[in-house]
């Protein structure tokens, strides 16, 4: 079987698509306010959303953002008949260890860019003595510039693509991997299937252990399970809908950019360490760029696929054997797994809790996360 060759890629959104987006935002039909409107209790705050929508239809400059995006090292490679998009940052050191970073939802390669740049070129970020990495940041299938898969997938589909990308396409015999959110599950399953090729894995989230009875759950673990159940009841509605009826939701969000923006900004605020003010972590144009990437590539619906396909064809819980694992816990993430929970699944050799940061740690606190990743993988290599 021939090995596909990556091709350089440049983003070029048509003018007509930008004009259509602005017209749709300007023509938004706003809902009637609810009795307790004016806050976030019932969902996205109207005043915040109107502020962002006004910017999106007027002063926001996608072309400037697109030019900055195109300064990054983009590539496309055809894997199984579908283009996979990835960034490939070459490390400044020789030799530089290869490191794969996987994003989650509602993120994209944009979420990991600052982290990747710090890891690849530490001297440009005040860390001249730190070893560098060759960093690969793929876009999940159906996200951004990666095509969605036409067939129903399972939890092993993307890990297998990533392993082929790193080994067959890019020629790395062994590599490290990091992920949060959906990317954490991908990273853990990489270690389960291809542990011999993994230097180690670094996770921001920990999945379900195959056995919660031997040994019995500790008090700390019981508290974690209760916290997770409480979060699911109060905040997990998006996930249930994206798992069970993704197409019904997609009709609305793929047709209304402001509807999509409301869906995204609620998560950016609720899941970040922003103290209730989303603009302390994301400025207006950053939020709009995250939302625009999904909208302009028409990948809103396909970004729900990992939730639905996992719901239909889930992988059984399992362990990652003796692959060295680091777990980084940020205080405003969705749930905060204790070390004992992680040790039921992984060979945990490093476990750190950080003083600040949330679910989007790579974007919120790239310096903290880069230092933790570098220390962990430098010890291994």
N, C-alpha and C positions, 0 to 999 in steps of 0.2 A: 504494500500500500504506500503510495507516494505521500510525502509530508507536505502539507500546504504551506505556502510562503506568505507571511504577513505583508500587507500592503499599507503604506502611509495613508492616513485618512485626514480629511479636512471637513469640518462642519460648514454647511452652506444652506441655511434655511431660506426658501424662496420669499421674495418680497410679498407675494400674494398671501402667504401664510401669516406673515406678521400683520398685514392689513386686516385680514380676517379676524385674528385674535383681538386686535384693538377694537374692531367694530362690535364683536360679540361682548366684550367687557363693557363697552359704552352702552350697549342695549340691554344690559342685565335687568330682568324683572325681579325686584327685591321683594322678599316676603313681608307680610305685615308683622310688626313687632309683637312679641309675646309679652304677657304682663310683667315678667321680671327680666325683660331684655335690658341690655346695657352692661352685661358682664359675661362671664364664661360658663356659668352654671349649666346652661342649656345647650352649649356648643360654642362655636366661634363668635366672638364679640362683634356686633354689627359695626361699631365705630372703627375698629381695627380693620375689618374687612373692606369697608368703604374707603378707608385711607389707602389701602394697598391697591384696590381696584382703580381708584383715580390715578394713581401712579402708573399702573400697568397700561391703562388706555392712553396715557399722555406722556409723561416725562421719562418713563423707563426706556432705556436704549439697549435692546437686545444685540444690535450690531457691535457695540462696544464690548459687551460680554462675550459675544461669539469670537471676536478678535483675540480676547484674552484666553479663551478656551483653546483656540487654535495655536497658541504658543506652546501648548503641552504636546508631549510625544505620543500622538494617537496612531493606532494601527487597527486594521480589520484583517481577520483571517477566517476562511470558510472551514467550519467544522461540522461535518455531517450535513452539508447542504444549507447551512444557515450562517450568516456572518456573525462573528463574535468581535466586539469592540474591546480594546484594552489600551491602557497607557503603559509605557515601558520606560521607566526612569533608570538610566545607567548610573551606577555608583561611581563616586569620584576616586574610590580606593582601588587597589589592585592586589589581590582579588577581592571583589565585592560579593558577599553572600547573596543568593537570590531569596526574595521574600515576596509572597503573594498576599495581597490585601483584598478581602471580599466585603462589599458594602451590604446594606440591608434596605428595608423600605421604611419611609419614603425617601431614601437617599439615592445616591448615584455615585459615579466616579468623582463628582464634585465634592462629595463628603470626605473623600480620602486624599485629595490632592495635596493639601498643606502637610499632612502627615507623611505622604510619600516623598515630597520634596525634602523634608527634614532628614528622612532616613537615607536618601540617596546622596544628598550634598550637605552633610552636617557642618562643613566649614562656613557655609553661607548663612548659618543660623547660630553662630557663636559656639560651635562644638567642633573645633578644628581637630582635636585629638581623638575623636570618636570614629570607629570603623564605619564604613558606609555599606549600603546594600543596593543591589539591583532590584528595583521594586516594580512589580507587575500589578496593575489595578484593572481587572476586567469588569465590564458592565454585565450584570446578570442578564441571561436571555430574556428578551422582552422589556428591557430597561434601556432608555436612552438610545444609543446607536447600535445596540445588539438586537438582532432579529429574534422574535419569539419563535418557539418550537411549534410546529403545526400539530404534532401529535401530543396526546396526554403524556406527561412525564411522571417521574417519581422522585423521591428524595435523593437518589443516586445520580440523577442525570447531570446536574451541574457540577458536582464534585468530579465526575469522570471527565467532563469537558475541561475543567481547570487542570486536571492532572495531565491530560494530553497537551494542553497549551504549554504548560511548564516544561514537560519532558520532551515530547515529540517535536513540538513547534519551536520552542525556544532553546532546547538542548540542555536544560538543567537536570543533572542526574539526581540531585537532592536539593531540597528547598525548605524554607520555613513558611508558615502560613498563619494569618491573623484574620479574625472576623468578629463582627458584632451583629446582633439581630439575626436576620436570615443568614448573613455571612458567617456567624458563629456555628450554625448548624452545618453549613457547607464545609467549614474548616474541620469540624469534629468528624464528619463522615469521610473526608479525605484521609484523616488519620486512621479511621477504621479499615478502609479499603487499601490504602497505600502507605502504611506506616513505615515501611522500609525506605521510602523516598522522602519522608518528612524528617527534617532536622529537629523540629519541635513545632508546637502550635501555641498560639496566644489568643485567648478568648475574652470577650466582654460579656458573654452570656453562657449559661450552662443548661443543657437539656435535661431530659428525664432519665434517671438511672434505671437500669434493668431490674434492680432489686432494692426495695426500700425496707426490707425486713431483716436483712443480715448484713451488718448489725442493725438493730432497731434504730429508728430515727432518734437523734438527740433532741434535747429541748430547743436548741438553736435551729435545728432543721425543721422541727414541728412549727416553730414560729415562722420560718421562711415559707413553708407550704401554706400556712394560713394567710400570710401576706400576699402570696401569689394568687390565691383564690379570691381574696378581697379585691385585688387589682383587676382581675378578670371580670368580676361582677360589675365594677364601676367604670372600667375603661376599655374593656375588651370587645365592645360592640362592633367596632370597625373590623376586627379580625374575624368574628363570627360571620359577618356579612360577606367579607372577601373570601371566606372559605366555602360558604354554603350557596350563596346566590351572587357570584361576582358579576355575571352578565347584566343582571337587573340594575345593579349599582353602576356599572360601566356606561350604560346608555345615558344616564344623567350626567356623570362626571366627564365623559368624553364629548359632551355637547355643550356644557356650560363651563367656561373657564373660571368663573367666579365660584361656582359650586366646587370645582376641583381645588381651587385656592383655599376655600374654607376647610375642605377635608385635610389639606396639608398643613396649613398654619395652626390648626388646633393641635396637631401632633408636635410641631416644632416648639410650641409654647408649653404644652403639657409634659413633654418628655425631656426638656432641656433644663439646665440649671440656670433659669432666668428670673427666678423670684416672682413669677407671674407676669413679667413684662418681656414679651418675646423679642423686643427690639434691643434688649441688653445683650443678646447673644447673636441675633441675626439682624442686619440692617434691611431696609425695605428692598433694596435691589438684590441682596442675597436671597431673600425669600422668593422674590419674583423669578430669579434665575433658576432656582430649584424647581419651581412650578412650571416655568416656561419649557424647561428641557423635556419634561414629561408631555406637556401639551403639544409642543411643536414637533415631536417625534411620534405623536399619537400612540404612546405606550402606557397610558393610564390603565386601560383594560388589561393589557398583558402583564402589567406589574402585579396584578392580583393573582396571576397564575400559580406562583409558588405556594400561596395559601390554599388555593383550591386543590391543586394537584397533590399536595401533602395530605389534605383532608381525605381525598379519595384513595390515595395509594401511599400511606405513611410507611416509613421505615421503622422496623422494630427497634426499641431502645437497645443500646449496646455500649461496650467500653472501647476505649482507644488503646488498650494494651499498654505497652511500655514507652509510648511516644511521650517525651518530656512535654509538660503542659504548664503554661502560665495563665493565671486568671487575674484580670484587672477589674475591680469593682468601683464604679463611680457613684457617688452618694445620691444623685438624682436620676439614676437609671430606673427602668420600670420595676424590676425586682432585684434584690441584692443577695445572690446565693452565697451561703457560708462555705468555708473551705471543705468542711466535712461532706457536704453535698457534692461538690465538685470531685472529691476523691473517690466517690462511688463509681465514677465514670472514667476519670483521667488519672494519669500519673502526675500529680500536681507537685512540681518542684519549685514553684513560685506563686505566691498569692498576695496581692496588694490591694488595699483599700485607699482610695485617694480623697483628698480634702474637698475637692470641688469637681464639677462636671456632671453631665447627664448622659442620656442615651446616645447622643451624637458626639461622643468623646473625641473622636478623631477631628471633628470640626470645631468643637468647643475648646478643647484643651490639647492641641496637637503637640505642644512641647512636652507636656507630662506623659502623654502616651508614647511619643517617639523615644523618650528616655527609657521608659519601661521596656519597650520592645527591644531597643538596642542592648540594654543590659542583659536581658534574658537570652537573646540569640548570640550575643558575643560570648557569653559563658559557654554556650553549647558548641560553638565553632572554635 
